[in-house]
Amino acid sequence: MQIPLVLLGIILAVIFASLLTVQQGTVAVITMFGKYKRILHPGLRVKIPFIEQIYKRISVQNQSIEMEFQAVTIDQANVYFKSMLLYSVMDENEETIKKVAFKFISNKDLMQALIRTIEGSIRSYVASQKQSEILGLRNELVDSVKDQIDHTLESWGYHLMDLQINDITFDAAIIESMSKVVASNNLKAAAENEGQALLITKTKAAEAEGNAIKIAAQAEKEAAMLRGQGVALFRQEVAKGMSEAAEEMKQANLDTNVILFSMWTEAIKNFAEYGKGNTIFLDGSAEGMEKTLKQIQSMLGDRKN
């Protein structure tokens, strides 16, 4: 009875030794006597017990690492980077898995080579740029690194999926000087804007004043023209009335001095009524009146001629 149990135990041990489970997202690399034999994909798999060995289980999922390092620009400024690297095995093809499994002794060696390769590529790019240009060249830096290391990573069986530059900083002295430059540029821009605003305000004020003067002058011109026309019409009507009155008096055999005397008294009355405090000197004597009447008669005579 003991022999069959031993055989059963041996058979079960062999069966269990030949079965293995490969987790989803990984592949198992199998070697026989130290030499690569084949790869096993996810699921329940079978291997030759005690002869085939699992050399390495390789994850084909995305992996990420964070890096911090320093670089120097062409103008000798220290730049500090914090970045995140996202990478993965290129595919699950046998040749690719063989590269991943046997290129490096351990995953630690792979990480060291990967980090140093990316740092070297970034440092090489930064060394060709000025400190003032680095912040604006973040995307160009990432593209340059990808172009340079993609071929190298492919030779290892990996693919660089993404490189993110999360933080770029400088020495404290450089940051302070950059802040001063930004502040001075802002003050300069503010002064230029204020000057432009003042120029526009004064220009508009001058234009408004010029337009106001022009409008006032035009109005004064029109007013003077209307006043002149009014005075001319007034004089015309006065002369016409005086001529008609003189003609009627002549036909009635009346002395024209009567109407002249009436005009004289009406003029004095108007001076007194509408003078508004202005002083007008008139010769009120009989000789002055006679002299004024003669002047009026002379004007009438000239009018008739």
LOLUMDREN-293874 format. One line per 8 residues: number of its first residue (from 0); for each residue x, y, z of C-alpha. Coordinates in nm, 3 decimals, padded with zeros to 5 digits, always signed. Layout:
<nodes>
NUM = X Y Z; ... $
</nodes>
This chain:
<nodes>
0 = +00.000 +00.000 +00.000; +00.287 +00.241 +00.071; +00.439 +00.214 -00.278; +00.130 +00.327 -00.463; +00.092 +00.621 -00.224; +00.451 +00.724 -00.290; +00.398 +00.698 -00.662; +00.079 +00.900 -00.631 $
8 = +00.263 +01.161 -00.434; +00.539 +01.174 -00.694; +00.286 +01.201 -00.975; +00.101 +01.483 -00.799; +00.427 +01.666 -00.729; +00.524 +01.639 -01.095; +00.185 +01.765 -01.202; +00.195 +02.061 -00.966 $
16 = +00.554 +02.136 -01.067; +00.451 +02.141 -01.433; +00.164 +02.384 -01.383; +00.205 +02.758 -01.337; -00.013 +03.068 -01.354; +00.095 +03.375 -01.552; -00.079 +03.690 -01.426; -00.261 +03.928 -01.657 $
24 = -00.033 +04.211 -01.774; +00.279 +03.996 -01.751; +00.464 +03.730 -01.954; +00.690 +03.458 -01.820; +01.030 +03.390 -01.976; +01.120 +03.017 -01.965; +01.476 +02.885 -01.986; +01.604 +02.529 -02.009 $
32 = +01.946 +02.459 -01.857; +02.008 +02.834 -01.854; +01.920 +02.891 -02.219; +01.615 +03.080 -02.344; +01.339 +02.840 -02.441; +01.009 +03.023 -02.484; +00.762 +03.274 -02.333; +00.433 +03.204 -02.161 $
40 = +00.138 +03.442 -02.188; -00.124 +03.507 -01.915; -00.331 +03.214 -01.791; -00.271 +02.858 -01.664; +00.036 +02.721 -01.839; +00.241 +02.400 -01.843; +00.620 +02.357 -01.834; +00.850 +02.061 -01.810 $
48 = +00.902 +02.018 -01.437; +01.252 +02.045 -01.291; +01.397 +02.113 -01.641; +01.228 +02.431 -01.757; +01.261 +02.724 -01.520; +01.089 +03.062 -01.495; +01.377 +03.300 -01.560; +01.182 +03.624 -01.520 $
56 = +00.831 +03.755 -01.512; +00.807 +04.073 -01.721; +00.533 +04.331 -01.685; +00.394 +04.466 -02.012; +00.191 +04.732 -01.833; +00.275 +05.104 -01.831; +00.536 +05.203 -01.575; +00.644 +05.541 -01.444 $
64 = +00.937 +05.687 -01.255; +01.007 +06.035 -01.118; +01.340 +06.206 -01.171; +01.514 +06.511 -01.023; +01.837 +06.640 -01.170; +02.037 +06.951 -01.256; +02.156 +07.095 -01.587; +02.363 +07.399 -01.689 $
72 = +02.270 +07.643 -01.967; +02.505 +07.790 -02.225; +02.534 +08.106 -02.012; +02.631 +07.901 -01.704; +02.300 +07.913 -01.516; +02.197 +07.615 -01.303; +01.857 +07.470 -01.390; +01.679 +07.217 -01.170 $
80 = +01.428 +06.974 -01.320; +01.154 +06.755 -01.177; +01.009 +06.521 -01.434; +00.795 +06.210 -01.473; +00.879 +05.937 -01.722; +00.610 +05.701 -01.856; +00.734 +05.396 -02.046; +00.636 +05.038 -02.129 $
88 = +00.749 +04.725 -02.312; +00.704 +04.786 -02.684; +00.491 +04.476 -02.746; +00.457 +04.109 -02.649; +00.644 +03.972 -02.948; +00.905 +03.709 -02.866; +01.203 +03.913 -02.986; +01.095 +04.214 -02.786 $
96 = +01.050 +04.008 -02.469; +01.393 +03.852 -02.517; +01.550 +04.200 -02.532; +01.372 +04.305 -02.214; +01.464 +03.985 -02.033; +01.833 +03.962 -02.119; +01.963 +04.317 -02.190; +02.008 +04.398 -01.821 $
104 = +02.095 +04.185 -01.521; +01.821 +04.337 -01.310; +01.545 +04.595 -01.320; +01.764 +04.821 -01.105; +02.027 +04.831 -01.379; +01.757 +04.912 -01.635; +01.627 +05.203 -01.427; +01.976 +05.343 -01.378 $
112 = +02.053 +05.326 -01.750; +01.714 +05.472 -01.842; +01.743 +05.765 -01.600; +02.102 +05.845 -01.697; +02.015 +05.833 -02.067; +01.726 +06.078 -02.027; +01.925 +06.307 -01.797; +02.210 +06.315 -02.049 $
120 = +01.973 +06.400 -02.332; +01.811 +06.684 -02.135; +02.146 +06.821 -02.019; +02.272 +06.818 -02.379; +01.970 +07.019 -02.494; +01.983 +07.266 -02.204; +02.354 +07.327 -02.263; +02.269 +07.471 -02.605 $
128 = +02.011 +07.718 -02.472; +02.020 +08.040 -02.271; +01.874 +08.063 -01.922; +01.610 +08.315 -02.034; +01.486 +08.075 -02.303; +01.447 +07.755 -02.102; +01.102 +07.824 -01.954; +00.955 +07.891 -02.298 $
136 = +01.107 +07.578 -02.453; +00.944 +07.312 -02.235; +00.765 +07.140 -02.525; +01.068 +07.163 -02.753; +01.281 +07.007 -02.478; +01.046 +06.710 -02.441; +01.031 +06.656 -02.818; +01.410 +06.671 -02.846 $
144 = +01.456 +06.412 -02.569; +01.203 +06.177 -02.726; +01.372 +06.198 -03.065; +01.714 +06.122 -02.916; +01.631 +05.829 -02.687; +01.350 +05.650 -02.872; +01.595 +05.447 -03.079; +01.800 +05.355 -02.772 $
152 = +01.495 +05.242 -02.577; +01.371 +05.037 -02.871; +01.702 +04.849 -02.872; +01.622 +04.756 -02.511; +01.267 +04.651 -02.597; +01.101 +04.956 -02.441; +00.901 +05.250 -02.570; +00.896 +05.601 -02.420 $
160 = +00.528 +05.694 -02.397; +00.553 +06.033 -02.231; +00.800 +06.265 -02.061; +00.655 +06.544 -01.850; +00.864 +06.830 -01.716; +00.669 +06.910 -01.402; +00.894 +07.178 -01.256; +01.182 +07.396 -01.374 $
168 = +01.361 +07.614 -01.117; +01.678 +07.821 -01.096; +01.914 +07.941 -00.825; +01.768 +08.200 -00.588; +01.984 +08.480 -00.732; +01.864 +08.404 -01.085; +01.499 +08.389 -00.976; +01.537 +08.726 -00.801 $
176 = +01.698 +08.884 -01.108; +01.427 +08.740 -01.332; +01.161 +08.889 -01.103; +01.329 +09.228 -01.125; +01.341 +09.209 -01.504; +00.971 +09.120 -01.517; +00.885 +09.399 -01.274; +01.085 +09.656 -01.471 $
184 = +00.923 +09.545 -01.797; +00.579 +09.576 -01.637; +00.661 +09.927 -01.513; +00.789 +10.022 -01.857; +00.474 +09.890 -02.022; +00.256 +10.071 -01.767; +00.443 +10.398 -01.828; +00.406 +10.360 -02.204 $
192 = +00.035 +10.287 -02.168; -00.011 +10.585 -01.937; +00.175 +10.810 -02.182; -00.039 +10.690 -02.470; -00.355 +10.746 -02.266; -00.243 +11.099 -02.173; -00.155 +11.177 -02.535; -00.495 +11.055 -02.652 $
200 = -00.672 +11.256 -02.381; -00.488 +11.577 -02.465; -00.533 +11.522 -02.838; -00.906 +11.472 -02.796; -00.928 +11.777 -02.567; -00.742 +11.990 -02.822; -00.968 +11.863 -03.099; -01.276 +11.942 -02.891 $
208 = -01.147 +12.291 -02.809; -01.063 +12.354 -03.174; -01.408 +12.240 -03.281; -01.568 +12.460 -03.015; -01.369 +12.764 -03.134; -01.459 +12.686 -03.493; -01.828 +12.653 -03.408; -01.822 +12.974 -03.201 $
216 = -01.645 +13.163 -03.481; -01.896 +13.036 -03.736; -02.182 +13.136 -03.510; -02.030 +13.481 -03.453; -01.982 +13.519 -03.827; -02.343 +13.432 -03.896; -02.462 +13.656 -03.612; -02.256 +13.949 -03.742 $
224 = -02.389 +13.891 -04.090; -02.746 +13.886 -03.960; -02.685 +14.198 -03.752; -02.543 +14.374 -04.056; -02.839 +14.271 -04.264; -03.073 +14.393 -03.990; -02.900 +14.730 -03.962; -02.903 +14.766 -04.340 $
232 = -03.274 +14.686 -04.355; -03.340 +14.924 -04.068; -03.154 +15.204 -04.239; -03.328 +15.130 -04.566; -03.669 +15.144 -04.403; -03.582 +15.463 -04.212; -03.459 +15.632 -04.526; -03.767 +15.516 -04.716 $
240 = -03.997 +15.644 -04.442; -03.818 +15.974 -04.419; -03.832 +16.018 -04.797; -04.203 +15.943 -04.808; -04.272 +16.176 -04.514; -04.072 +16.456 -04.669; -04.250 +16.411 -05.002; -04.595 +16.421 -04.836 $
248 = -04.504 +16.735 -04.640; -04.377 +16.898 -04.955; -04.700 +16.821 -05.136; -04.893 +16.963 -04.838; -04.675 +17.276 -04.840; -04.549 +17.200 -04.487; -04.207 +17.287 -04.359; -03.978 +16.980 -04.357 $
256 = -03.818 +17.111 -04.041; -04.122 +16.984 -03.852; -04.047 +16.620 -03.934; -03.680 +16.676 -03.868; -03.762 +16.824 -03.530; -03.986 +16.526 -03.459; -03.701 +16.288 -03.554; -03.469 +16.479 -03.325 $
264 = -03.699 +16.452 -03.028; -03.771 +16.084 -03.097; -03.399 +16.013 -03.107; -03.343 +16.183 -02.772; -03.638 +15.990 -02.628; -03.495 +15.657 -02.749; -03.154 +15.742 -02.607; -03.308 +15.806 -02.269 $
272 = -03.541 +15.502 -02.278; -03.309 +15.232 -02.414; -02.966 +15.360 -02.326; -02.924 +15.115 -02.036; -02.702 +15.348 -01.843; -02.467 +15.430 -02.129; -02.369 +15.797 -02.149; -02.432 +15.980 -02.479 $
280 = -02.339 +16.346 -02.510; -02.576 +16.559 -02.725; -02.571 +16.929 -02.785; -02.914 +17.032 -02.654; -02.884 +17.403 -02.739; -03.082 +17.568 -03.020; -02.764 +17.607 -03.221; -02.680 +17.238 -03.169 $
288 = -03.027 +17.133 -03.280; -03.009 +17.360 -03.583; -02.670 +17.217 -03.674; -02.796 +16.860 -03.639; -03.105 +16.936 -03.850; -02.890 +17.081 -04.123; -02.679 +16.765 -04.122; -02.991 +16.549 -04.152 $
296 = -03.120 +16.768 -04.437; -02.785 +16.732 -04.609; -02.806 +16.354 -04.575; -03.158 +16.355 -04.716; -03.042 +16.567 -05.005; -02.763 +16.326 -05.079; -03.010 +16.039 -05.059; -03.234 +16.197 -05.321 $
304 = -02.942 +16.261 -05.552 $
</nodes>
